[in-house]
Amino acid sequence: MATPRTTTKPPKNTPPTPVVCSPCDGSGMVAATVRVGRKRRPVGQQDGLCLNCLGSGTDPNA
């Protein structure tokens, strides 16, 4: 009687992990300085949308 053939399954291709956007560190938000007055002095910061990844948190160039 012939020996049963064993075939090995190819390894599953796992999708690569997305690369994190560097300006926002993956959060999608960056700090934007708020300026007021005639001399445009900075008074604080508020959250703004990351213009590099447009809020997705992943690097668009990767």
DRENDO-1510 file (C-alpha; in Angstrom, 1 decimal, always signed):
<recs>
REC; n; res; u; v; w
REC; 1; MET; +0.0; +0.0; +0.0 .
REC; 2; ALA; +1.3; +3.4; -0.9 .
REC; 3; THR; +2.1; +6.0; +1.8 .
REC; 4; PRO; -0.3; +8.9; +1.9 .
REC; 5; ARG; +1.1; +12.1; +0.5 .
REC; 6; THR; +1.2; +15.0; +2.9 .
REC; 7; THR; +1.1; +18.5; +1.4 .
REC; 8; THR; +2.0; +21.5; +3.3 .
REC; 9; LYS; -0.3; +24.5; +3.2 .
REC; 10; PRO; +1.3; +27.8; +2.2 .
REC; 11; PRO; +1.6; +30.3; +5.0 .
REC; 12; LYS; -1.3; +32.8; +5.2 .
REC; 13; ASN; -0.5; +36.2; +3.9 .
REC; 14; THR; -1.2; +38.7; +6.7 .
REC; 15; PRO; -1.8; +42.2; +5.7 .
REC; 16; PRO; +1.1; +44.6; +6.8 .
REC; 17; THR; +0.4; +46.8; +9.7 .
REC; 18; PRO; -0.4; +50.4; +8.6 .
REC; 19; VAL; +2.4; +52.9; +9.1 .
REC; 20; VAL; +1.5; +55.6; +11.6 .
REC; 21; CYS; +1.5; +59.3; +10.4 .
REC; 22; SER; +4.5; +61.2; +11.9 .
REC; 23; PRO; +3.0; +64.7; +12.5 .
REC; 24; CYS; +0.0; +63.4; +14.5 .
REC; 25; ASP; +1.4; +60.1; +15.8 .
REC; 26; GLY; -1.7; +58.2; +14.5 .
REC; 27; SER; -4.3; +60.3; +16.3 .
REC; 28; GLY; -5.4; +62.3; +13.3 .
REC; 29; MET; -5.3; +65.6; +15.3 .
REC; 30; VAL; -2.5; +68.2; +15.7 .
REC; 31; ALA; -2.2; +71.2; +17.9 .
REC; 32; ALA; -2.9; +74.5; +16.2 .
REC; 33; THR; -1.8; +77.8; +17.8 .
REC; 34; VAL; -4.6; +80.3; +18.4 .
REC; 35; ARG; -3.5; +83.9; +17.7 .
REC; 36; VAL; -5.5; +87.0; +18.7 .
REC; 37; GLY; -5.1; +90.7; +18.6 .
REC; 38; ARG; -3.5; +93.2; +16.3 .
REC; 39; LYS; +0.0; +91.9; +17.0 .
REC; 40; ARG; -1.2; +88.3; +16.5 .
REC; 41; ARG; +0.0; +87.1; +19.8 .
REC; 42; PRO; -0.5; +83.4; +20.7 .
REC; 43; VAL; -2.9; +82.7; +23.5 .
REC; 44; GLY; -3.4; +79.0; +23.4 .
REC; 45; GLN; -3.7; +75.9; +21.3 .
REC; 46; GLN; -6.7; +74.0; +19.9 .
REC; 47; ASP; -7.0; +70.6; +18.1 .
REC; 48; GLY; -7.0; +70.7; +14.4 .
REC; 49; LEU; -7.2; +68.1; +11.6 .
REC; 50; CYS; -3.9; +66.6; +10.5 .
REC; 51; LEU; -3.3; +67.8; +6.9 .
REC; 52; ASN; -0.8; +65.0; +6.1 .
REC; 53; CYS; -3.2; +62.1; +6.7 .
REC; 54; LEU; -6.5; +64.0; +6.7 .
REC; 55; GLY; -7.5; +62.5; +10.1 .
REC; 56; SER; -7.0; +58.8; +9.2 .
REC; 57; GLY; -3.8; +58.4; +11.3 .
REC; 58; THR; -2.0; +56.4; +8.6 .
REC; 59; ASP; +0.9; +57.6; +6.5 .
REC; 60; PRO; -0.3; +58.3; +3.0 .
REC; 61; ASN; +3.2; +57.8; +1.5 .
REC; 62; ALA; +3.7; +54.3; +2.8 .
</recs>
